[in-house]
Amino acid sequence: MALDIGIDLGTANVLIYVSGKGIVLNEPSVVAIDTNTNQVLAVGSEAYQMVGKTPSNIRAIRPLKDGVISDFDVTEEMLSYFIKKLNVRGIMSRPSIMICTPTNTTEIERKAILQAAEKSGGNKVYLEVEPKVAAIGAGMDIFQPRGNMVIDIGGGTSDIAVLSLGDIVASSSLRMAGDRMNQDIANYVKDEHHLLIGERTAENVKIQIAQVFKQDDDDDQVMQVRGRDTVTGMPRSIDMDSNEVEVAIHDTLMQIVTTAHHVMETLPPEISADIIDRGIMLTGGGALLSGLDQLISENLKVPVMVAEHPLNNVAQGAGILLEHMQKSAKK
């Protein structure tokens, strides 16, 4: 028999949950292609190592942008590769797939994701919105008659949703998340230090020294950043500190906070009371930013908790929800 799978098809990473096994795959959403032959050379971690370092005939492509498919064929190739790698197909059957999308995807974008999953080897393919699935993966019981609020900050999108009785009461999706912060850091280094740095370098800066509050000199972390001087064209390195990163990503973070504030303004009073009691769950890779929970809490005046394994919540929740649906169908 085929094993059912839940997929977090992220802009930055693909995570796959296999029924009965848990999360078995976590790889970057990158495909390396030879442009002369259109042949796929590498997928996932191997392709990510090539980003910014390829000769002219090889392109390292991210087939998803801002949470949606920007290159259908490459996305299909990537999904097919991962599903084949996991060996989840049965001799006579194909797996059911639960796949997640941001809350504001259009009908055309949803159809593209469905088709990519079906062509890559899925039998029945189900679509569900990311914040709902992330809340389930984070351990929230969203099926009770009480309000639950989740902020899911991924690579391409930040999804904010309030859920009750298993469905969304209010939500908003912002195409502004981890990738935008990487771009913010690269732009800051270019403007302030006249140094061009690549996408991977900017991401490393964010992961290693990013803070959302100004630090005292004693607590300020410093990292050496290498790139190409925009004036001389020669390689150069600089020391960058966490306070500079805070300046670079501040506006993006505040837009996420402002969007969450707007969602809360639309809520019925009873749901608002529940959120004051229960707080907000922060999930996705962005939840790992040091101090982000405190920043949101200070601005929205409600408690904020970081999920235990924020990177895994969407894939975990997709798998749990699919298993729940399959059990319900058998009854």
C-alpha positions as CSV (number, residue, x, y, z in Angstrom):
1,M,0.0,0.0,0.0
2,A,1.1,3.6,-0.7
3,L,2.0,5.7,2.3
4,D,0.0,9.0,2.6
5,I,2.1,12.2,2.8
6,G,1.8,15.7,4.0
7,I,3.9,18.3,2.2
8,D,4.9,21.8,3.3
9,L,5.7,23.2,-0.2
10,G,7.7,26.2,1.0
11,T,9.4,29.0,-0.8
12,A,12.6,28.2,1.0
13,N,12.3,24.6,2.0
14,V,10.2,21.5,1.2
15,L,9.3,19.3,4.2
16,I,7.5,16.0,3.9
17,Y,5.6,14.1,6.6
18,V,5.0,10.4,5.9
19,S,2.1,8.6,7.6
20,G,3.4,6.5,10.5
21,K,7.0,7.8,10.2
22,G,6.8,11.6,10.9
23,I,8.9,14.2,9.0
24,V,11.3,12.3,6.8
25,L,12.5,15.0,4.4
26,N,13.6,18.6,4.9
27,E,15.5,20.1,1.9
28,P,15.8,23.5,0.2
29,S,13.3,24.3,-2.6
30,V,16.0,24.6,-5.2
31,V,16.6,22.8,-8.6
32,A,19.8,23.1,-10.7
33,I,19.2,22.9,-14.4
34,D,21.5,22.8,-17.4
35,T,20.1,25.4,-19.7
36,N,21.7,23.9,-22.8
37,T,19.9,20.5,-22.4
38,N,17.1,21.5,-20.0
39,Q,18.3,18.5,-17.9
40,V,17.9,18.6,-14.1
41,L,21.3,18.3,-12.5
42,A,20.5,18.5,-8.8
43,V,17.6,19.0,-6.5
44,G,17.3,20.2,-2.8
45,S,20.5,20.4,-0.7
46,E,22.8,19.6,-3.5
47,A,21.3,22.3,-5.7
48,Y,21.3,24.8,-2.9
49,Q,25.1,24.5,-2.6
50,M,25.3,25.8,-6.2
51,V,23.2,29.0,-5.6
52,G,25.4,31.9,-6.7
53,K,28.2,29.7,-7.8
54,T,27.2,28.2,-11.2
55,P,28.7,28.6,-14.7
56,S,26.6,30.4,-17.3
57,N,25.0,27.2,-18.6
58,I,23.7,26.1,-15.2
59,R,20.9,27.8,-13.3
60,A,20.0,27.2,-9.7
61,I,16.2,27.9,-9.7
62,R,13.8,28.5,-6.9
63,P,10.6,27.3,-8.5
64,L,8.4,29.0,-5.8
65,K,8.2,32.7,-5.2
66,D,6.2,34.4,-2.4
67,G,4.6,31.1,-1.5
68,V,3.2,30.3,-5.0
69,I,4.5,28.4,-8.0
70,S,6.5,30.6,-10.4
71,D,7.9,27.8,-12.6
72,F,5.3,24.9,-12.9
73,D,7.6,22.4,-14.7
74,V,10.5,22.8,-12.3
75,T,8.1,22.4,-9.3
76,E,6.8,19.2,-10.8
77,E,10.3,17.9,-11.3
78,M,11.2,18.8,-7.7
79,L,8.2,17.2,-6.2
80,S,8.6,14.0,-8.3
81,Y,12.2,13.7,-7.2
82,F,11.4,14.0,-3.5
83,I,8.4,11.6,-3.7
84,K,10.5,9.1,-5.6
85,K,13.3,9.5,-3.2
86,L,11.0,8.6,-0.2
87,N,9.7,5.5,-2.0
88,V,6.1,6.0,-0.7
89,R,4.3,4.6,-3.7
90,G,2.7,1.1,-3.4
91,I,2.9,-1.6,-6.0
92,M,-0.6,-0.9,-7.1
93,S,-1.4,2.4,-5.5
94,R,-0.2,6.0,-5.3
95,P,-0.1,8.1,-2.1
96,S,-2.8,10.6,-1.0
97,I,-1.2,14.0,-0.5
98,M,-2.1,16.9,1.7
99,I,-0.3,20.1,0.5
100,C,-0.5,23.6,2.0
101,T,-0.9,27.0,0.5
102,P,-0.9,30.6,1.8
103,T,-4.4,32.0,2.6
104,N,-4.5,34.5,-0.2
105,T,-3.6,32.2,-3.2
106,T,-5.8,32.7,-6.2
107,E,-7.8,29.9,-7.8
108,I,-5.3,29.7,-10.7
109,E,-2.4,29.4,-8.2
110,R,-4.3,26.7,-6.3
111,K,-4.9,24.7,-9.5
112,A,-1.2,24.9,-10.4
113,I,-0.3,23.4,-7.0
114,L,-2.9,20.7,-7.4
115,Q,-1.7,19.8,-10.9
116,A,2.0,19.7,-9.8
117,A,1.2,17.3,-6.9
118,E,-1.0,15.1,-9.1
119,K,1.6,14.9,-11.9
120,S,4.4,14.1,-9.4
121,G,2.7,10.9,-8.3
122,G,-0.2,11.8,-6.0
123,N,-3.5,9.9,-6.1
124,K,-6.0,12.1,-4.2
125,V,-4.5,15.6,-3.5
126,Y,-6.0,17.9,-0.9
127,L,-5.2,21.5,-0.4
128,E,-5.3,23.3,3.0
129,V,-4.3,26.8,4.1
130,E,-1.0,27.0,5.9
131,P,-1.9,28.8,9.1
132,K,-4.7,26.2,9.9
133,V,-2.3,23.3,9.3
134,A,0.6,25.1,11.2
135,A,-1.7,25.6,14.2
136,I,-2.5,21.8,14.3
137,G,1.2,21.0,13.9
138,A,2.0,23.3,16.8
139,G,-0.4,21.3,19.0
140,M,-3.4,23.8,19.1
141,D,-6.9,22.3,19.3
142,I,-8.6,24.4,16.6
143,F,-11.7,22.3,16.5
144,Q,-13.2,23.7,19.8
145,P,-15.5,26.7,20.0
146,R,-12.8,29.1,21.1
147,G,-10.4,31.5,19.3
148,N,-6.8,30.5,18.4
149,M,-4.5,32.9,16.7
150,V,-1.4,31.8,14.8
151,I,1.3,33.8,13.0
152,D,3.2,31.6,10.5
153,I,6.3,33.4,9.1
154,G,7.9,31.3,6.3
155,G,10.3,32.0,3.5
156,G,7.9,33.7,1.0
157,T,4.8,34.6,3.0
158,S,3.7,35.5,6.5
159,D,0.2,34.1,7.2
160,I,-1.8,35.4,10.1
161,A,-5.1,33.7,11.0
162,V,-7.6,33.3,13.8
163,L,-9.3,29.9,14.0
164,S,-12.3,28.5,15.8
165,L,-14.4,25.3,15.3
166,G,-11.8,24.0,12.7
167,D,-12.1,27.0,10.3
168,I,-10.7,30.5,9.8
169,V,-12.5,33.4,11.4
170,A,-10.2,36.1,10.1
171,S,-6.9,36.0,8.2
172,S,-4.4,37.9,6.1
173,S,-1.4,36.8,4.1
174,L,1.6,39.0,3.4
175,R,4.1,38.2,0.7
176,M,6.8,39.4,3.0
177,A,8.8,37.0,5.2
178,G,12.2,35.4,5.4
179,D,13.3,36.0,1.8
180,R,12.4,39.7,2.1
181,M,14.6,39.9,5.2
182,N,17.5,38.4,3.3
183,Q,17.0,41.0,0.6
184,D,16.8,43.7,3.3
185,I,20.1,42.7,4.7
186,A,21.8,42.5,1.2
187,N,20.4,46.0,0.4
188,Y,21.6,47.4,3.7
189,V,25.2,46.0,3.2
190,K,25.2,47.4,-0.4
191,D,24.0,50.9,0.7
192,E,25.9,51.3,3.9
193,H,29.2,49.3,3.2
194,H,29.3,49.4,-0.7
195,L,29.6,45.7,-0.7
196,L,27.6,43.2,-2.9
197,I,26.7,40.0,-1.1
198,G,24.8,36.9,-2.3
199,E,21.5,35.4,-1.1
200,R,23.1,32.7,0.9
201,T,25.5,35.1,2.7
202,A,22.5,37.3,3.6
203,E,20.6,34.3,4.9
204,N,23.6,33.2,7.0
205,V,23.8,36.7,8.6
206,K,20.1,36.6,9.5
207,I,20.4,33.1,11.0
208,Q,23.5,33.7,13.0
209,I,23.3,37.3,14.4
210,A,19.8,38.8,13.6
211,Q,18.1,40.4,16.6
212,V,14.8,42.4,16.6
213,F,15.8,44.7,19.4
214,K,18.8,47.1,19.6
215,Q,21.6,45.5,21.8
216,D,24.0,47.0,24.2
217,D,27.6,47.0,23.1
218,D,28.4,44.1,25.4
219,D,25.6,41.9,23.9
220,D,26.1,42.9,20.3
221,Q,27.1,40.0,18.1
222,V,29.6,40.5,15.2
223,M,30.1,38.5,12.1
224,Q,32.5,38.7,9.2
225,V,30.7,39.2,5.9
226,R,32.5,38.7,2.5
227,G,31.5,40.0,-0.9
228,R,32.5,42.2,-3.9
229,D,33.3,45.9,-3.4
230,T,30.9,48.0,-5.6
231,V,33.6,50.6,-6.2
232,T,36.8,48.6,-6.9
233,G,35.1,45.4,-8.0
234,M,37.5,43.4,-5.8
235,P,36.7,40.9,-3.0
236,R,36.4,42.5,0.4
237,S,35.2,41.6,3.9
238,I,33.5,43.7,6.6
239,D,32.5,43.1,10.2
240,M,28.7,43.4,10.6
241,D,26.9,43.6,14.0
242,S,23.4,42.5,15.1
243,N,22.3,46.2,15.6
244,E,22.9,46.8,11.9
245,V,20.8,43.7,11.0
246,E,18.0,45.0,13.3
247,V,18.0,48.3,11.3
248,A,17.9,46.3,8.0
249,I,14.9,44.1,8.8
250,H,13.0,46.5,11.1
251,D,10.5,47.8,8.5
252,T,9.6,44.3,7.3
253,L,9.0,43.0,10.8
254,M,6.8,46.0,11.6
255,Q,4.7,45.4,8.5
256,I,4.0,41.8,9.8
257,V,3.1,43.2,13.2
258,T,0.8,45.9,11.6
259,T,-1.0,43.2,9.5
260,A,-1.5,41.1,12.7
261,H,-3.0,44.2,14.4
262,H,-5.4,44.7,11.5
263,V,-6.6,41.1,11.7
264,M,-7.2,41.5,15.4
265,E,-9.3,44.6,14.8
266,T,-11.8,42.6,12.8
267,L,-12.5,39.9,15.5
268,P,-15.8,39.4,17.4
269,P,-15.4,40.4,21.1
270,E,-15.6,36.8,22.4
271,I,-12.8,35.6,20.1
272,S,-10.7,38.6,21.2
273,A,-11.2,37.6,24.8
274,D,-10.0,34.0,24.0
275,I,-6.8,35.4,22.4
276,I,-6.0,37.5,25.5
277,D,-6.4,34.3,27.6
278,R,-4.7,31.9,25.2
279,G,-2.2,34.1,23.4
280,I,-0.7,33.9,19.9
281,M,1.3,30.9,18.5
282,L,4.3,31.9,16.4
283,T,5.4,29.3,13.9
284,G,7.6,29.0,10.7
285,G,11.3,29.7,10.3
286,G,10.7,33.4,11.2
287,A,9.7,32.3,14.7
288,L,13.4,31.5,15.3
289,L,14.4,35.2,15.1
290,S,15.7,36.2,18.5
291,G,13.2,38.4,20.4
292,L,10.4,38.3,17.7
293,D,7.9,36.9,20.2
294,Q,8.6,39.8,22.6
295,L,8.3,42.4,19.8
296,I,4.8,41.1,18.7
297,S,3.7,40.8,22.3
298,E,4.7,44.4,23.1
299,N,2.9,45.7,20.1
300,L,-0.3,43.7,20.3
301,K,-0.6,43.6,24.1
302,V,-1.2,39.8,24.2
303,P,1.1,36.8,25.2
304,V,3.0,35.3,22.3
305,M,4.5,31.7,22.4
306,V,7.0,30.2,20.0
307,A,6.0,26.7,18.8
308,E,8.3,23.9,20.0
309,H,9.5,22.9,16.5
310,P,8.4,26.0,14.4
311,L,10.1,24.8,11.1
312,N,8.2,21.5,11.2
313,N,4.7,22.7,12.1
314,V,3.2,22.9,8.7
315,A,4.4,19.5,7.4
316,Q,3.5,17.9,10.8
317,G,0.0,19.5,10.8
318,A,-0.6,18.4,7.1
319,G,0.2,14.8,8.0
320,I,-2.0,14.8,11.1
321,L,-4.9,16.4,9.3
322,L,-4.6,13.9,6.4
323,E,-4.6,11.0,8.8
324,H,-7.6,12.4,10.6
325,M,-9.5,12.8,7.2
326,Q,-8.6,9.2,6.2
327,K,-9.9,7.8,9.5
328,S,-13.1,9.9,9.2
329,A,-13.7,8.6,5.7
330,K,-13.4,4.9,6.8
331,K,-16.1,5.3,9.5
